[in-house]
Amino acid sequence: MVCEHLRSLENALIERGYTVTSRGQAWSDNCREWVYFDCVLDIEAVRKRFSLPDCVRMHENLDCKSGTERGFECIKCRDAVMGKFSGAPVFP
């Protein structure tokens, strides 16, 4: 389970039935718990729907070699909830 700053978002994705495609330490020691979902996160809609604190920032990786992704990272706890960049159902 990710930190309390991202927990409501993670729970909503699970409740809606989106598949967790990966969970754990993503790519470096600077990451703690990163959970990836098989959907595209609508960044603006998620920000409006969820009360994400200032320590939660949008994270985006557009490098095709390592895999494109977009989601939210807690810079305080080093956790993240990530989705695909494109090509999947959109949440919310």
N, C-alpha and C positions, 0 to 999 in steps of 0.2 A: 504494500500500500504506500502510495506517495505521501508527502507531507500534508499537513493540515491546510496549507495554502492552495493546494491543487486537488484535494480530496473530493470536493463537491463536483468538480468537472469529471474526474475519473469515475465516480459513482454514477453520474448521469450517463456517461458513455456505456458503461456496463449495463445499466438498467435498460437502455435503448437497444441492447443486443449487439453492439459492435464487437468484433473479434479483437482480442489482444494478440498482436502478432509477435511481440517481443517485450520482455520485461527484465530489468536488471541494470547493471553498470554498462552504460552504452559504449563509450569509446575512450574514456580516459579516467584517471583518478579524480578528476574534477566533477565527475558524475556520480550520483549515488543511485537513486532509483529512477530510471527512465522507462516509461511504459508507452508502447506504440500501438495505435489502433488502426484498423483497416477502414479509415474514412478520411475525409478532408475536413479540417476544422475551419469553420468560417470565423476568422479572427475577430472581426468587428461584432458579429452576433454573439459570440461567446463572451466577449468583454461586457456587452450590454446585459446579458442574461445572468452572469455569475459575478459575484462581488470578489474579484481578484485583487489582492493587495498590491501595493507598489513594488514589492519584491518579485512579483511574477511578471516576466517580460516575454514578448513574442520572440520565438527562436525560429530561424529559417535556414535550411541548408539547400542550396540549389546546385550542388556539385553532382553531376550525373554519375561520376565514378563511385562515389561513396553512398549515393542514394539520396534523392530529394525528399525533404520532409519539412513540415511546418507545424508549429504548436506553441506550447507555453512552457517556460523554464522558470523555476524558482531559484533566484540567484542566492538566496539566503540558505536554503537547504540542499541545493544542487540536485533537485528532483525535476522531472519534466513529464508532461503529457503531450505526446506527439501524434500527429496524423500524417497522412500522405500529402504531397503537394498538389496532386491532381489524380484523376482517373478512379475515383471512388465516391461512394455516397457522401453527401455533405451533412455535417452536424453543426448547428442544431437543425 
